[in-house]
Amino acid sequence: MNEEEKGKSTQVLADPPGNGGRFTQFDGLRGVAIIIVVLSHCSILNQGGVANAIFFALTGFLLLNPFKDSYEQRFLSIRSILKFYGSKALRILPAYYLVLLFTRLQTGYDVIPRDTFISLLYFGNIYGHLWYVYAFFWVMYIIPFVFVAILLLAKNIKALRNDLVVAVVFILLAAAARLFFLYTGMFDLRFDQLMLGIAAGYIFRYIRKRSNVLSNIRRHSGIVRAMVITIVLLIVITSSDVLGIFDPSLSEYYIGWNLIYTVGSFMSLLVLLIALCPDGLIGRVLQAKPLLFVGKYTYTIYLLNSFIIPQLNIRSKLFLFVCVFSASLFLACLIDSLLDRVIGMLKRLVRSMLNKSAKASGQN
């Protein structure tokens, strides 16, 4: 590999490809994950737990934003932490409350009992597929403090300034979190899967900074893509639908719910491999326009689909999936478009008020 090729290889991994510096392959991966979730809810390819592991691993990876150096340093600022909470609240809460309101108006208390509905308003209870929102809400609240602890320790412990060492620390913390939830009986927040995703982010950043390692990875990109394909095949093969063919006793075995740490490790590896080799067949598949479109509305589709299923009296699982997914996507487009406009208008209003206040203060 000549110097020009090395430069291109380094650039591919130094900056996220895609429009506006966005790593669009991850949007496609979100699209794939939500399709798996809806398939699972329609009793086809029961790998919803695996798809949720993709979401947590991907969130952890992007939380670190390994395309930038020392991005996690922002958590040392109280203002930045509050800004982080604000951005996550805007991402989670508006669609969540709007879908709850829509469900309440459409079904009354037939789908969600009254007491449960009220507790869901302040994340005081867990209901069906909304467990993911509950878990996501709390891990987003806790994770900044984990970063703060490690960053403060790094000031006195030189080893913690090495990305690879920190990756190992997060892998161990993930294992500790898994043991904690196993032995305490507390509700499982999937904190380990998020931290495994963060560990993958640190490994990626470690590799990104070393041109010789980058060159070797690019030279053996075929092996990396083969590993991605292997993980995808494992997702299909380990589905309870497939396992039940060979052993009926495994027809109710859901690997995504029974081997949470292991599945989280594989999905974090999947995210890392896609980041390392974003080009080729896999990259083109993940950048397909239909997947990118679906990936934009993943969260709202997730909120909606399980509420739509009971409203449809359809026996065919495949036809049920087509109807549920289509309805969820259509409603998600409407809801997200509405929220984007309202939130954008409110932001402009607040900005205008602040500017007027600043001018008034300046005149005084």
Phi, psi and omega in degrees: 000124181280177185295323180296319179294322178297319179299318178296319180298315180296320182294322180302320182268343181283326182234135179296128178288169178111176183291130176065026180077012181269136180280089188293337178301327179289329174296319176296322178295321174299319178300316178298317183296318182288329174297319178296320179299311182294320175303316180297317179294338176264013178064035173236132181049073187288072180234036178300323179296324178292318179298320177296325176296324176298315180300314182293317180296317180294321177298315179298316180300313183283339176298322177284331185051068186290358175285347178241151179276136173057032182296331181290347178300340180299336182287353176278354178253126179300321180298319180292323178295317178296323177295321177298313178300319180297317180294321179290323178297318178294331180283322188267311196286313184304310180294322180300310182290325179293320178292320176298317179296316178301316180295319180297316181291326183281322189239357185066226177253022180288323181272310179245118178304153186304309182298319178295318180301314181297317181292332178293336181295333179238025177056037180265002181208169180238133180223119174047229183290348180288358175304325182298317180295318178301311181295316182298318179302313185283324179291326177292330177288322187276321193301326178302326181290330176293314177299318180300315180300314181292320180294322178291320177295326182296338179293332181250341180246106186299325183301330182284002174267358178265125184301322182293321178296316180296324177300316178296320178300316180292326176296318178291320177297323178296319178295320178295319178297319179298316179295322179300311182290329179293318189263347178264339181077007177291161178299133185282112181274359184059031180299327181295321181293323176297315182290330174293324175296321177296318178300319177299323178296318178294320177297317178300315181294323177300315180291318183301328183279352185243104187297326181292322177292319178301316182298318180295321179295316180295326180292329181248035182298334178299322179293319179298314180294325177296323178294321178297314180298321179298316179296318178299317178296323178297323178300319180287312186295324183274005174296145180300333178298316182282316181301323181295336178294321183273328180214105183306333180291343180264005182293342177247017180265117182251104187299327180293341180256341183261331180238064190296314181293317180297313179297319177300322178295315181293320180289326175293321175297320178301313179299316180298315181296320179295321178293323182288324181231078185281350184266186177081194185301315183296317178298319180293322178297313182291341178263009176299137186303320178299319180292319179296322179295312179297321182299333179292332187245021186305310186298314183289325174300318179300315181297322190276321198301319183288338176281335181280324184307312182294342181279349183249125179262074183239126183277322181292120182297319182292316179293324176299315179300314181300315181292313182295314182295317180297314180295318180297317180294317180298311180294323179297320178299315180295312183296312182294322178296316178298313181295320179300318180292314182295313181296319177299318179296317180294321178298316179296322179296314179295318179298319179296318179295320179294319179296318178295321179295319180294319179295319179296319179295322180293323179291325179287000000 
